[in-house]
Amino acid sequence: MDQQTNKKSFKHFWQVTALVLSVVGLLSAIGATFWLVREYQQVALRYGLDSFNYQSSNKGAIYSSDGVVIAELSNKNKDHVPLEKISEPMKKSIIAIEDHRFYDHFGVDVIGTLRALFKDIVHGEAMEGGSTITQQLVRNLFLTQDKTFSRKITEILLAVNLERRFTKDEILEMYLNEIYFGNGCYGVEAAAQKYFGKHAADLDLAEATMLAGIPKSPNNFEPLHHPLENKSRQQDTLSRMLELKLINPEQAREAIQEQVKVHNFTNKTAQNNHYKFPYFTTEVINQLVEMYGKERVFNGGLKVTTTLDSRAAQAAEDVARQKVAEFRRRGIRASNMAIVSVSPRDGAIIALVGGVDFTKDQNNLALLPRQPGSAIKPINYAGALDKGIINENTVLNASSKKFGNYYVSSHTVGSVTVSTALKYSMNVPAVEVVQSLGINNTIKNLKRFGISTVTDSDANLAIALGGMYYGIKPLEMAAAYAAFANSGKYYKPYMIKSVEDSMGNVLYQHDSQPDQVISSRTAQIMTKMLQEVVRGGTGVRANISGNEAGKTGTTDDSRCLWFVGYNQEISTAVWIGNSNNRPVSGYSGGDLAAPVWREYMLTLMERHVITEPEKKYVPVVTTGPPLDEDVQKNQVKTDEQPNQNVPSDGNPQTPDNAAGDNSKANPDEPGSQPVESPPATPLPPDNSNPGNSNINQGNTNPNTSPNPANQQPVP
């Protein structure tokens, strides 16, 4: 009887539970439906869809910090073409690869969305796949690029609303005129002119499928700099078109075999680009589009005030252009340059030049990571100083040494102080410091200094000498050094000070927040040591008054030449090289980048952007009789030279395979790379153990230096 009663009770419990769940589910469904209907109606009002006219424009403007208009925000120069002036292969290609059910859905591809939603739930991330052409269009016109569920819901509702207002052909026309095709090309007409020197109406199947593959990932699939990736994506597009029976096998075969000539044509968009300081301005516009959506940016009448100082920006452009032209005349194979300046006080980007000719190359080299070479050393040293692992007088081994499987050669025998090691950019001491700091702490320290490009692949000793998988952006390098100038306070660099709408309402106001990455004392020590680098070390060609501080950097085959320097008012990174990573060969950062930095700083002083320093510096000279030639041959020399731990493809080798290249580096041999040499200053006898590789923090004897008698000469 009891058992029967328990069964009835159990059954009754589940019946009640099922009823409650059904009621809750029904109420939830009704509530969700009510919310969706209301949100569907509200979203059209919120984004002005009922009055939206694709061609309308309420002009806005972008200003420098000193009140100069550097860009007008409108679509008046837009390279717009009607749908009938876009080739049929182009229209078919983009539909096939981006949204093959475009003409069948109501703005949302339910099948594709459910498939993407399932994948995103499995991976625990906000859904981003499954977007239709209409969804991509509203995202570009009205929304930010935030990957959130709420933004995705808004995107879907906007897409449905847009399909209610416009025909499929009108939506496709807008899409093809808005979508980004890489290298500064918005719209298919700009892309056709940029890559092929022709109009969108004249694109054949091969060209169309090359373009259609770009929007998925413009930076990775554009054909100028990523031809192999673009070819692979073209094959995907042709395969999809075959599957959909939009082309036949013979057409696909002809298209894939066609030798399409891709060039960096100067198109109408580039000719009509009247932006002042285009590398800076286009990045500001990219950030604004992320914040407010393209439609509001170009048609919303925004007033944007930036951090740019037009005098500094003009000086940077002038110096970069003039010096690259000078390199060309001198036969120096360096065709491009980046100069970026940051205020140590708050991280404001005062000037940013990402190349010498925006009409030919829109890749912003100030924002692209490059191998840093020895310019990374001060950041690593600062981390070790701040943890008390070393001080400026700590004695470090400077002789050639094998760290496990990682061999680092040296042209110095003996030991040196930290200050001397940094002044002459010695490699073995730099590796000693990183080894003592620890790889994990080194990585954390770089990230604290705002270096965003560090990866797990960089967790090896090559990072001590600048061997990295990606490298470091010049902007982030300038911001990192700015912390030395501001008592160890790091500010994330920024471009936009404020944004107002057409009615004068403040939409955005930047608020800089400092991060104390190292102590004030550590920052002072770093500045003192880096001043010595400029006064008589590898950065001597940057010297103006002796109060400047900075560091050079040179990588394998002189592919990347650096000087990063600062005073109390400004921190500037100069990068010199070639956009395609071609070697410059035969020059160091001290040879080319340091003099550019000096000339730029002098120009800023002449234009009263920064204060001209008092002439306080007295050159470091030795007392006594002049040095004879034999003694000069035995002075401390820099180890800074092309980084043997970074192979020609720009990716660092691991310690296991780096030793071979490094062990063969010998500047004494014919054909070797010239390196930066400090002035010939005699050093006292070495009182330390030449073979000592331990970090001796307690020994602060100023006479601990390399033994001139045992030293190997370095050019």
DONUTOR-632499 format. One line per field, with one value per residue (C-alpha): x, y, z. Coordinates in Angstrom, 3 decimals. Example, Ala and Ser with C-alpha at 12.3 -4.5 7.8 and 13.67 -1.06 7.14 Angstrom:
u	12.300/13.670;
v	-4.500/-1.060;
w	7.800/7.140;
END
This chain:
u	0.000/2.791/4.618/1.516/1.010/4.607/4.195/1.065/2.806/5.808/3.572/1.591/4.815/6.006/2.601/2.599/6.208/5.448/2.408/4.434/7.224/4.751/3.122/6.524/7.637/4.443/4.690/8.357/7.519/4.732/7.066/9.861/7.461/6.072/9.621/10.701/7.680/8.229/11.999/11.371/9.295/11.641/14.858/13.628/12.948/16.182/18.337/16.192/15.418/12.101/13.881/17.094/18.281/21.471/22.692/21.921/24.732/25.033/28.664/30.906/34.579/37.702/39.962/43.538/44.171/45.273/42.040/43.013/40.379/42.109/39.098/35.495/33.111/30.765/30.168/30.538/33.681/32.340/33.138/29.506/28.345/24.806/24.151/23.803/27.404/28.785/29.661/27.479/30.423/31.045/27.444/27.256/30.605/29.787/26.371/27.814/30.541/28.815/25.087/23.905/20.283/20.236/17.245/15.259/15.417/13.811/17.075/18.024/19.140/17.465/19.381/22.745/21.961/20.947/24.081/26.261/24.364/24.973/28.710/28.960/27.117/29.494/32.501/30.998/31.379/29.003/27.722/29.298/28.919/25.825/25.443/23.576/24.514/21.743/23.068/26.599/25.241/23.366/26.411/28.545/25.992/24.544/26.345/29.680/31.790/31.231/30.705/27.801/24.447/22.524/24.244/23.498/19.795/19.762/21.551/18.902/16.011/17.632/18.171/14.506/13.506/15.877/14.416/10.972/12.064/14.338/14.362/16.942/18.742/18.885/20.360/22.921/23.900/24.415/26.404/28.756/29.380/30.018/31.916/35.659/38.078/41.350/44.063/41.687/39.155/35.520/33.254/33.781/34.559/37.441/38.720/38.520/40.481/42.972/43.922/43.200/43.069/39.590/35.949/33.653/31.614/34.607/35.546/35.771/35.148/38.763/39.001/35.533/36.220/39.497/37.608/34.673/36.968/38.392/35.542/35.651/39.093/40.406/43.800/44.493/42.966/43.760/45.852/48.587/50.393/48.726/48.505/48.628/45.860/43.792/44.273/43.099/40.040/39.343/39.266/36.696/34.515/34.711/33.893/30.794/29.708/30.108/28.079/25.297/25.499/26.269/29.205/30.290/33.522/35.173/34.581/35.952/39.049/39.721/39.277/41.652/44.284/44.028/47.171/45.599/47.978/47.496/49.057/48.912/47.030/46.315/42.544/39.950/39.359/43.032/43.142/40.074/41.319/41.816/42.509/45.396/47.800/45.998/47.622/46.465/43.105/42.057/42.783/40.638/37.837/38.223/37.864/34.824/33.150/33.781/32.161/29.166/28.780/29.590/26.260/26.452/30.127/29.750/26.221/25.696/27.433/29.883/32.529/35.623/38.601/41.793/45.142/47.125/49.331/49.276/52.748/54.298/52.405/53.608/57.170/56.992/55.638/58.259/61.188/60.035/59.550/62.829/64.943/63.586/64.300/67.821/68.228/67.267/69.879/72.538/71.683/70.368/67.687/65.197/61.998/59.668/59.500/57.181/57.362/55.009/55.081/53.237/52.841/54.245/51.759/48.592/49.310/47.995/49.288/50.826/51.972/51.672/53.141/52.654/54.520/55.881/53.147/49.558/48.370/50.635/50.534/47.712/49.251/49.887/53.383/53.082/50.381/51.878/54.262/57.899/60.836/62.202/65.803/67.711/65.046/63.292/66.205/65.290/61.850/63.368/66.029/63.364/61.437/64.512/65.496/62.024/62.072/65.447/67.158/69.746/70.781/72.675/76.047/75.333/78.103/77.032/78.906/79.598/81.534/80.070/77.887/75.625/72.304/71.230/70.806/70.751/74.185/74.902/78.197/80.015/82.978/83.766/85.666/84.904/82.142/80.462/78.022/74.341/74.808/77.701/75.845/72.861/74.980/76.783/73.819/75.613/73.725/75.001/74.192/70.717/70.077/71.544/69.008/66.033/67.149/67.323/64.005/62.411/60.610/57.113/57.947/59.517/56.310/54.186/56.454/56.142/52.371/52.384/54.232/51.362/52.941/49.882/51.634/53.399/52.369/53.114/55.593/57.731/58.390/62.079/65.362/65.339/62.973/65.916/67.342/64.033/63.327/59.514/56.845/55.062/57.210/56.124/54.137/56.064/53.146/53.357/57.127/56.794/54.150/56.299/59.307/56.996/56.608/60.313/59.738/56.748/58.020/57.013/53.391/52.111/49.199/47.513/47.993/44.853/43.790/40.289/39.801/36.086/33.100/30.059/26.890/25.413/23.579/26.735/25.953/29.094/28.975/32.471/35.195/38.505/39.722/43.349/44.064/47.702/49.122/52.233/54.201/57.534/58.563/59.589/63.092/63.365/62.209/64.881/67.598/66.422/66.451/69.948/71.234/69.430/70.877/74.290/73.245/72.691/75.671/78.255/76.720/74.920/72.525/75.141/73.834/70.564/72.316/71.158/71.913/72.818/69.468/67.808/67.358/66.792/67.810/68.654/67.496/68.695/67.455/68.516/69.924/68.918/65.280/64.108/66.078/64.904/65.518/63.106/63.844/62.250/62.520/60.030/57.686/57.558/58.379/59.029/59.660/61.320/61.204/62.997/62.842/60.721/57.026/57.699/60.390/63.169/66.602/68.126/71.528/74.658/73.152/72.123/69.464/72.160/73.239/69.841/67.045/68.932/69.782/66.157/64.943/67.372/66.300/62.638/63.199/65.119/62.226/59.766/61.926/62.099/58.308/57.865/56.064/58.513/60.946/64.501/66.752/69.640/73.008/74.216/75.977/79.747/81.093/82.553/86.299/89.210/91.901/95.501/97.217/95.281/94.626/96.836/95.394/96.321/94.496/91.423/91.094/90.540/87.642/84.149/82.096/78.412/76.884/74.018/73.808/71.309/69.557/70.696/67.780/65.200/65.258/64.372/60.673/60.499/59.690/62.092/63.810/63.553/66.646/67.070/67.657/68.859/72.380/73.556/72.938/74.141/77.351/78.287/77.885/81.327/81.567/85.311/84.686/84.325/80.798/79.677/77.151/78.522/77.452/77.197/80.454/80.766/83.456/86.896/87.008/89.591/88.260/89.910/91.314/88.856/88.799/86.108/86.277/86.146/84.286/81.701/78.208/76.394/74.571/76.419/74.178/76.427/79.495/79.186/82.871/82.993/86.214/84.537/84.705/85.915/89.641/91.039/93.975/91.758/89.056/88.397/88.156/84.779/84.244;
v	0.000/2.380/1.566/2.277/5.590/6.599/5.837/8.009/10.835/10.628/10.669/13.598/15.513/15.157/16.097/19.299/20.021/19.505/21.795/24.530/24.264/24.416/27.530/29.149/28.228/29.588/32.828/33.146/32.619/35.205/37.636/37.069/37.521/40.714/42.016/41.129/42.862/45.977/45.950/45.462/48.616/50.591/49.701/51.378/54.579/54.392/54.157/56.410/53.730/55.269/58.433/56.754/57.829/56.147/59.196/61.821/63.363/65.702/66.783/66.418/67.159/65.887/68.445/68.388/69.409/72.842/73.423/72.447/70.582/67.388/65.670/66.293/63.485/63.030/60.770/63.442/61.836/58.319/56.128/55.006/53.008/51.807/48.072/48.030/49.278/46.345/43.282/40.180/37.958/40.316/40.196/36.424/35.891/37.954/36.350/32.852/33.198/35.544/34.729/32.243/32.384/36.195/36.391/33.832/35.084/38.072/39.575/36.675/33.240/31.102/27.964/29.731/31.583/28.419/26.656/29.575/29.820/26.136/26.511/29.600/27.964/25.027/27.363/29.718/32.853/35.458/34.392/36.137/33.695/33.186/36.888/37.634/40.374/42.484/41.901/42.805/45.981/47.188/46.342/48.579/51.373/51.544/49.375/48.899/45.769/44.583/40.823/40.602/38.814/42.057/43.651/40.553/40.750/44.427/43.550/40.938/43.316/46.072/43.654/42.663/46.340/47.203/44.438/45.913/49.306/48.375/45.856/43.097/44.846/48.115/46.293/44.511/47.832/49.428/46.431/46.397/50.120/49.858/46.652/46.852/45.254/46.031/48.640/51.528/50.405/50.797/49.631/47.491/50.405/51.575/47.995/47.374/50.544/49.883/46.318/46.078/49.669/49.215/49.921/47.521/47.146/45.602/42.920/39.418/36.178/35.738/39.304/39.199/36.013/37.476/40.486/38.472/36.517/39.607/40.884/37.859/38.985/41.991/42.148/38.477/37.997/41.209/40.291/42.942/41.566/38.154/36.680/33.034/33.457/35.363/32.592/29.979/32.070/32.550/28.768/28.543/31.115/29.338/26.004/27.510/29.021/25.610/24.002/26.562/26.076/29.770/28.800/25.660/23.684/25.185/28.744/27.816/26.246/29.287/31.664/29.822/29.576/33.203/35.181/38.290/41.219/42.937/46.351/49.142/51.524/55.087/55.059/57.784/57.293/57.877/60.931/62.422/61.707/65.176/64.016/65.797/63.386/60.377/57.597/59.204/60.345/57.040/55.258/57.817/57.144/53.391/53.878/56.136/53.528/50.947/53.289/54.633/52.773/54.027/55.740/57.977/58.762/59.923/61.302/62.276/65.654/64.600/66.982/65.002/66.502/64.471/64.470/65.336/68.427/69.553/71.151/67.934/65.837/68.030/67.867/64.053/63.827/66.247/64.510/61.033/62.023/63.958/61.286/58.424/60.523/61.057/57.308/56.758/59.243/57.605/54.121/52.998/50.353/51.676/52.824/53.448/54.920/55.269/58.061/58.177/60.516/60.124/62.485/60.919/62.979/61.235/58.959/61.410/60.589/63.852/62.699/59.473/58.774/55.222/55.570/58.082/57.857/57.054/57.062/54.099/52.165/52.448/49.913/51.886/50.864/52.772/50.277/47.102/45.019/44.851/43.010/45.355/44.181/45.748/48.426/45.867/45.693/48.738/47.288/43.994/45.735/47.906/44.807/43.289/46.578/47.031/43.569/44.242/41.516/44.001/47.584/49.897/48.766/45.044/43.120/40.920/38.433/39.852/36.937/34.523/32.008/29.048/29.185/25.570/25.148/28.889/30.266/34.001/35.228/38.302/40.424/41.256/39.102/39.636/41.322/44.713/46.696/46.890/50.521/49.679/46.686/48.846/51.771/49.576/47.263/44.075/40.879/38.366/40.602/41.201/37.456/37.082/39.640/37.940/34.546/35.915/37.726/34.573/34.152/34.318/37.484/38.949/38.330/39.804/42.822/43.495/43.289/45.739/48.163/47.916/45.491/43.724/41.510/39.124/35.491/32.129/31.563/34.348/32.435/31.820/33.631/35.094/37.744/39.247/40.375/41.247/37.901/37.742/35.960/39.163/41.983/45.286/48.170/51.468/53.161/50.729/51.138/54.925/54.543/52.053/54.392/57.252/55.494/56.097/59.818/59.937/58.355/54.842/55.718/54.103/55.598/53.677/55.755/57.336/59.487/60.777/63.408/64.064/63.508/65.782/65.231/67.767/69.473/69.908/67.115/65.364/61.720/60.807/62.348/60.541/60.006/58.890/56.531/55.805/52.416/52.431/49.774/50.455/52.568/56.186/55.213/52.549/55.058/57.512/54.874/53.856/57.459/57.976/54.872/55.679/59.194/57.552/55.550/58.855/60.689/58.131/54.742/53.257/56.210/58.970/60.208/61.186/63.485/67.117/68.407/65.302/65.353/63.048/59.356/56.498/53.206/51.851/48.596/46.591/43.220/40.500/41.913/45.371/44.664/46.821/49.848/51.629/54.525/55.142/58.210/60.666/63.665/64.931/66.289/63.679/60.041/59.138/55.882/55.920/52.747/52.463/49.600/48.260/47.419/44.043/43.188/43.362/43.786/47.243/45.609/47.299/49.771/49.880/51.748/54.099/54.834/55.762/55.941/57.921/60.848/60.921/61.109/63.958/65.942/65.470/66.645/69.707/70.530/70.287/72.717/75.130/75.046/75.514/72.210/71.260/73.320/73.704/72.295/74.112/73.032/71.200/68.225/67.982/65.103/62.216/62.289/60.612/62.566/62.171/61.882/61.055/57.395/55.701/53.431/50.190/51.141/52.301/48.881/47.328/49.417/48.250/47.700/47.241/43.853/45.546/44.202/42.294/39.972/36.468/34.979/36.371/34.600/36.302/35.555/37.679/34.856/34.045/30.727/28.712/28.288/24.793/25.972/29.526/28.653/27.710/31.106/33.034/31.065/31.915/35.666/37.268/40.940/40.527/38.423/39.987/40.944/41.355/43.956/47.215/47.817/50.826/51.577/53.814/56.466/55.149/55.696/53.745/51.599/50.701/47.211/44.417/43.406/40.823/37.214/37.165/33.924/35.013/34.771/35.265/38.473/40.128/42.780/43.605/44.594/48.272/48.903/51.389/49.772/46.530/46.687/44.485/43.863/45.787/43.443/40.404/42.014/41.001/43.932/44.723/46.948;
w	0.000/0.936/-2.286/-4.347/-2.550/-3.235/-6.944/-7.111/-5.271/-7.570/-10.653/-9.301/-8.622/-12.205/-13.592/-11.553/-12.522/-16.216/-15.937/-14.223/-16.755/-19.616/-18.175/-17.563/-21.069/-22.592/-20.621/-21.573/-25.221/-25.047/-23.261/-25.753/-28.660/-27.159/-26.583/-30.118/-31.668/-29.561/-30.197/-33.933/-33.953/-31.724/-33.547/-36.744/-34.796/-32.842/-35.966/-38.166/-40.743/-41.761/-42.871/-43.988/-47.423/-48.559/-50.459/-47.775/-45.740/-42.768/-42.943/-39.889/-39.323/-37.577/-35.901/-34.650/-31.061/-32.307/-34.237/-37.793/-39.848/-40.931/-42.509/-43.498/-42.678/-45.595/-48.552/-51.219/-52.650/-52.380/-55.375/-55.761/-58.789/-59.541/-59.644/-63.423/-63.677/-61.734/-63.808/-63.582/-62.546/-59.613/-58.436/-58.761/-57.053/-53.970/-53.560/-53.973/-51.348/-48.874/-48.984/-51.600/-50.322/-50.565/-52.922/-50.885/-47.269/-45.517/-44.261/-42.018/-43.177/-40.516/-41.476/-41.466/-38.232/-36.378/-37.585/-36.431/-33.125/-32.419/-33.097/-30.909/-28.025/-28.258/-28.213/-25.623/-27.761/-29.164/-32.566/-35.503/-38.377/-40.481/-41.316/-44.526/-46.953/-45.401/-41.886/-42.962/-44.539/-41.445/-39.326/-41.541/-41.730/-38.233/-35.695/-33.983/-34.407/-30.809/-30.700/-28.277/-28.333/-27.852/-30.835/-32.902/-32.026/-32.999/-36.234/-37.091/-36.385/-38.420/-41.304/-41.323/-41.216/-44.052/-46.223/-45.554/-46.903/-49.824/-52.655/-52.889/-55.747/-53.780/-50.809/-52.992/-54.571/-51.162/-49.970/-52.963/-52.484/-48.730/-48.080/-47.346/-49.812/-48.030/-48.615/-47.964/-50.601/-49.564/-52.350/-55.408/-57.748/-55.557/-55.297/-59.056/-59.736/-56.935/-57.855/-61.588/-62.877/-64.325/-63.513/-61.679/-64.853/-66.625/-64.080/-65.539/-63.644/-62.478/-61.175/-59.633/-57.697/-56.442/-55.059/-53.717/-51.419/-49.695/-47.418/-45.100/-43.860/-45.820/-44.123/-44.853/-48.303/-50.223/-53.305/-53.140/-50.108/-49.694/-53.228/-52.137/-49.566/-52.103/-54.681/-52.197/-51.362/-55.088/-55.504/-52.682/-54.436/-57.790/-56.132/-54.521/-57.855/-59.492/-56.725/-57.244/-61.037/-61.569/-63.814/-65.632/-65.087/-68.155/-66.901/-63.486/-65.024/-67.210/-64.274/-61.974/-64.724/-65.803/-64.923/-63.455/-63.112/-59.759/-59.314/-56.764/-59.040/-57.904/-58.049/-57.958/-54.258/-53.463/-55.757/-54.107/-50.583/-49.138/-45.624/-43.997/-42.343/-43.891/-41.839/-38.609/-39.949/-41.499/-38.216/-36.370/-38.853/-38.357/-34.606/-35.060/-37.263/-34.537/-32.014/-33.948/-37.239/-40.700/-41.389/-38.334/-38.863/-42.461/-42.347/-38.707/-38.560/-35.842/-34.519/-33.533/-31.702/-31.832/-30.035/-33.170/-33.146/-36.771/-36.458/-35.163/-37.717/-40.579/-39.279/-39.125/-42.681/-44.017/-42.326/-43.365/-46.988/-47.210/-45.541/-47.673/-50.768/-49.411/-48.877/-52.490/-53.701/-51.534/-52.768/-49.380/-49.902/-47.336/-49.017/-46.091/-42.637/-39.655/-37.097/-34.126/-31.122/-27.824/-24.886/-21.688/-19.662/-20.855/-23.849/-26.451/-29.934/-31.106/-34.546/-36.512/-39.919/-41.171/-44.466/-46.949/-49.610/-48.647/-52.267/-53.015/-49.739/-47.194/-44.815/-41.631/-40.580/-37.306/-36.302/-37.780/-35.658/-36.735/-35.210/-32.502/-32.278/-29.399/-28.907/-26.695/-24.244/-22.087/-21.377/-20.259/-18.186/-16.536/-15.471/-13.852/-12.199/-10.768/-9.203/-7.611/-9.635/-10.933/-10.432/-12.755/-11.340/-11.275/-13.027/-15.945/-18.071/-21.539/-23.072/-25.601/-23.842/-24.475/-22.616/-22.933/-26.696/-27.260/-28.168/-28.075/-29.475/-28.253/-29.265/-25.646/-23.161/-19.510/-17.560/-17.643/-15.564/-16.508/-17.523/-19.860/-21.320/-22.233/-23.444/-25.970/-26.641/-25.643/-26.335/-23.770/-20.772/-22.198/-22.297/-18.787/-17.519/-19.166/-17.906/-14.359/-14.677/-16.089/-19.395/-17.883/-15.964/-19.098/-21.056/-18.262/-18.070/-21.807/-21.554/-18.622/-20.898/-23.387/-25.869/-27.283/-29.834/-27.436/-27.949/-26.363/-29.208/-27.736/-24.513/-25.203/-24.688/-28.205/-26.847/-24.957/-28.303/-29.950/-31.615/-31.652/-33.658/-34.663/-33.333/-31.771/-33.235/-33.408/-31.633/-28.724/-28.569/-28.280/-25.557/-23.620/-23.553/-22.524/-19.153/-18.491/-19.002/-16.654/-13.433/-14.487/-15.300/-18.492/-20.405/-23.181/-26.347/-27.776/-30.734/-30.002/-27.316/-27.729/-30.014/-30.277/-32.276/-34.700/-31.811/-29.711/-27.264/-25.991/-27.016/-25.883/-23.725/-23.264/-19.728/-19.447/-16.569/-15.642/-14.782/-12.582/-14.446/-12.730/-9.768/-10.134/-9.016/-11.735/-14.339/-13.188/-13.441/-16.915/-18.087/-16.695/-18.514/-21.764/-21.707/-21.713/-24.790/-26.603/-25.128/-26.147/-26.915/-29.898/-30.098/-30.255/-33.614/-31.900/-29.434/-29.284/-25.801/-23.831/-22.048/-24.553/-23.755/-26.147/-27.691/-31.113/-32.677/-35.683/-36.929/-39.339/-42.605/-41.351/-42.195/-39.298/-38.117/-34.978/-32.711/-29.839/-27.755/-25.391/-23.144/-20.562/-23.243/-25.959/-26.751/-30.386/-32.222/-35.639/-37.737/-41.097/-43.573/-46.422/-46.376/-47.969/-45.358/-47.941/-46.317/-46.138/-45.567/-44.356/-41.890/-38.257/-36.345/-35.090/-38.667/-40.089/-37.499/-34.828/-37.164/-38.388/-34.786/-34.103/-37.172/-36.301/-32.723/-33.918/-36.258/-33.368/-31.416/-34.336/-34.673/-30.901/-30.429/-27.685/-25.636/-26.836/-24.072/-22.509/-23.843/-20.749/-22.245/-22.136/-24.277/-22.297/-22.935/-21.237/-19.444/-20.412/-23.793/-26.980/-27.626/-30.133/-32.792/-31.059/-27.877/-29.794/-31.376/-27.965/-26.704/-25.761/-28.881/-29.431/-30.141/-31.903/-35.408/-37.498/-35.061/-35.917/-33.996/-36.429/-39.795/-43.058/-42.790/-39.651/-37.254/-34.450/-34.299/-31.145/-28.997/-30.406/-33.947/-33.407/-32.334/-35.788/-37.376/-34.364/-34.029/-37.610/-37.130/-37.267/-38.189/-38.708/-41.802/-45.276/-46.195/-42.592/-41.508/-40.086/-36.519/-34.271/-32.492/-29.453/-29.241/-28.382/-24.629/-22.600/-19.793/-16.492/-15.945/-15.377/-11.705/-12.176/-13.141/-16.973/-16.938/-14.388/-15.818/-12.517/-11.813/-8.955/-7.521/-4.624/-6.673/-7.505/-8.209/-11.115/-12.280/-13.273/-17.057/-19.895/-19.904/-22.901/-23.134/-23.651/-25.713/-29.276/-31.689/-33.187/-36.208;
END
